[in-house]
Amino acid sequence: MMLQKVLRFTRNAKILQRSLIHRSSEISQQRNNRHGLVTKLIGASSFMAMGMWGLAKKKSESETGITTKEVVIAKADALFDQGKYKEIYDLLSHYRDSGDVEIVWRLSRALYKMAKTASEVEGKKMIYEAYDLMENALKLKEDHWAVHKWMSIILDSKCSYEGMKVRIRELYNVKNHMLRAIELNPMDATTMYMLGTWCYQVSDLAWYQRKIAAVIFGEPPTSSFEEALKYFENAEEVDPNFYSYNLLMLGKTYLKLNKKEEALKYLKMTVEYPAKNDDDQNAKQEAQKVLKNI
């Protein structure tokens, strides 16, 4: 029983995975996608017949200013918005050895999404493949924000197959990749939400549970509710009302800091948030429970 929160903390890392993939792409990636390009290219014919891109452009590419690489990425992003992850994998696998970081991290992202609905054995294989791809992506371009963001997601998922001790040991690496992603792209609200969740879960361990975790796992990570609040607030400033769970976590964090008035504000906002998916519905239900207990 004394380890209950320690166990719950490692399980709650799934919150990061849920928000990371479901909303990370829908919110920040859509903002960075080339929507106009998608509109032009989504219906392009003979798409799979296109070869690898090189230094020289085809005549049609020179005329339109659109490269084969841009076509591939636009198609992959459009498929991602439609939830067609297997099609993305089939598409990008043709270019996995291109040495292009934009292809590599998108391929890894598709594998992660596919793993979520695969069998445990197949899912593990996909996650390990995704991790290998992300290691390669870091070598290709260390200063790419999306690479660090998705490395944090996939590293945490990989550790979930390797036991609680490994997962706790890698928590700081997970956080450091998120910090680097924000450093490279300070306008990405979802990574800020992820960092806030990381800090909240770590801070929610009681002192005696930390001692137990230290004995069993080594020195546990540390944070504070103030640090968690900073990231949740920053996310909201960057993109107001972008995610129901960010509002929920703002309310819960304010409660931890004994700021009831602010907590009520965000919990009520969560309850009133228009539910567009399961995440929103779950956030609303949790907010209602918290409000009843105040």
N, C-alpha and C positions, 0 to 999 in steps of 0.2 A: 504493500500500500504506500509505503514511503517513497517508492520509486514511481508512483503513478504519474506525477507531473513530468518526470524525466522521460518516461515512455510516451506520454501524451505529446511532449514537445517534439520528439523525433517524428511522431506520426503527423503532427501538425505541419511538418514541412510540406505535406501534400497541399496545404493551402497555397504555398508558394507555387507549386506546380500547377495547380488549378488556375490561379490568377495569371501566372506567367504565360501560359499557352493560350487559354481561352480569351483573355482580354489583352494580353500583350500584343498579339497580332492584330486583333480587331481595332485597338485604339491607336497605339503608337505606330505600328507598322503600316496601317491604312493611311495614317497621316503622312508617312514617308513614301508610300507607294506612288508610282506615277500614274495617277488615275486617268489622265488624258491619254497616256500611252497605252494603258490597258484597253481603253475604248477603241483605239485605232487597231490594236493588234489582236484582240481576243478572238476575232473571227478569221485571222490570217490562215490561208490554206498552205498546204505543203510544208507545214511547220516542222515536222520531224525530219524532213529531208534536208534541212539546213545543216551545214557542217560546222566544225569548230571555228570560232572567230579567231582572226589573226591581226597582224598589223595593217594589212591592206583591206580596204572595204570593197564590197561589190559595187557595181555601178549604181544599182538601185539604192543601196545604203548611202552612198555619197550624196545622191540626189535628195533623199528624204531626211538624212541626218540620223537615221535609226540603224543601229548595229545589230548583228545577230545576237550578241550578248544581251542587249536591251530587250529584244524580243523574248528570249528565253526567260529572263528575270520577270518581265511583265506578265508572261503567261503563268509562271510559277506563282506569282503573287495573286493573280486573279483566281487561280485554282485554290490557293490557300483560303481566300475569302469565302470560297464555296465549300470548304471542308473536304476537298478531294485530295487527300494526302498521298494516297497510293499513286495517283496520276502524277503528282509532283515528283515523287520518288522515281517513277519510271522515266519521266522527262529529264530530270537533272542527273540521273545516273549516267547518261550518255556523256556528261561533261565533268564527272567527278574528278578526273585527272587533269583538268584544264589548268590547275594552279590559280584559279580565280576565287578569291575569298567570298565574293557575293554568291557564287554557286554553292560553295562548300557549306556555309552556315545555313543556307536555306534547305539544303539536302538533309542536314542534321536535324533541323527543325521538323521536317516532314517525318523523319524516322521517329522522333519523340512522340509526335501525335499518333502515328501508327501503332506505337508500342502501347499506348493507353488502352487500346481495344483488342490487342493481340493476346494470345495465351501467355502464361508466365514465362515459359521457355522461349517462345519467339520474341516476346517483349524484351527479355533480358538481352538477347542477341542484338535486337535493334538499338537498344540503349548503348550497348558497348560499341556498336558500329558508329553511332552518333558521337560518342565520346572520342573515338579515334579521329573522326572527321574534325571535331572541334579542336583537338590538339594540333592538327594540321593547319586549321584556320588561324590559330594563334601564331604559328610559325610564319604563315603567309603575311599576316598583317596584325601585329600586336595592338595597334592603336585603333581598332574598329569597335565601336560601342556595341553593335549587335552581336559580335563574336563573344565579348565578355558577358553580355546579358544571357545569351543562350548557353554559354559554358557554365554559368552558375546554375542554371536549371538542370542541365544534363549531368553535371557533376553530382548534384544532390540526388538525382534519380539513380545514377550509377551506384552511389554509396548505399542506397536503400537495399540493394541486392547483396551488399557486403557486410551487413550487420550494424547494430547500433553503435558499437565502439568506433568503427570506421566513419560512420555518418557524423558523429559528434566531433571526431578528430578533424574532419574536413569542413566543419561549419565555418571556420574563419576563411578558408579558401573560397567557399561559396560567397561569403559576404564581400571579400576583396574583389571578386569579379564583378559583383553588383556595384561596388563603389567605383571601380574603374569605368564601368559602363556609364554611370552618371557623370563622372568626370569628363568623359568624351562626348556625352550627349545630355546636358543638364535639363533638357526639355522633355525627357521621357518619364511621364508620370507613373507608368506601371512599374518601372524598376524602383522608383522611390517607394511605391506601395510595398513592393517585395521586401525592401530593406526595413521598412517600418514593421512589417510582420515578423521579420527575423528578430529585430530588437525586442519586440513585444514578447515573443515566445521565450526568448532567453531571459528577459527580465522577470517573467512570471514564475521562475523557479525560486522557491523559498531557500533560505540560507542552509537549512539542514539537508535539503535535497541537493543543493550544490555540493555539500560536503560528501554526500553519498556518491554523487556523480564523479567527484574528484578522486575518491578512493577507487572506484570501479573503472573509470574511463580516463583518468588523468585530469589535468586542469581544464575545467569546463569554460566555455566562452562567457563573456560578461557583456552587459549592456545596461540600459535604463529605460524607463517609460518616457522620460524626457527626450531621449534620443529617438525612440519610436515615434513620439508625437511630432518631432521635427520633420521626419520623412513623410508622415501622413499629411501634415500641413503643407509641406512643399509640393507634394503631388497634387493637392487640391488647388493650390495657387497656379500651378502650371496648367492644369486642365480641370476646371471646376465641374463637379458632379460626373466625372468620367467613369466612376465605378462604384457600385453599391457597397462593396466590401470596404472600400476606403472610408466611406462615410461611417460604416459600422465600426471599424477599428478606431476611428477618431473618437466616437462615442465611448467605446470601451476603454480607450487609453485615458481620456479625460476622467472617467470614473476612477481609474487606478490612481490618478493624481488628485482625487478628491475635489474635482471641479464639476459639480453636479449640473450647474446651469448649462455649461458648454456641452456636457455629455448628453443631456436631454435634447438639446438642439440637433445634434447629429444623429442620435438614435431615431428621433422623429423624422428626420430627413430620409433615413434609411427605410423606415416603414412606408413613407409616401413615395419612395422611388419607383418609377414605372418598371415593373418586372418584364424583362424581355427574354430572359432565359432562366435556367435552373439556378445559376449563381445569384441572380437578383432575388429570386424567390426564397432561397435559403438565407440570404442576408436579411431579408424582411422578417422572416420567422425568428431568426436569432435576436434581432433587434426588439421584436415584440416580447420575447421572453425576458430579455434584460430589463426592459421597461417595467414589466410586471414585478420584478424583484427589487426595484429601486424604492 
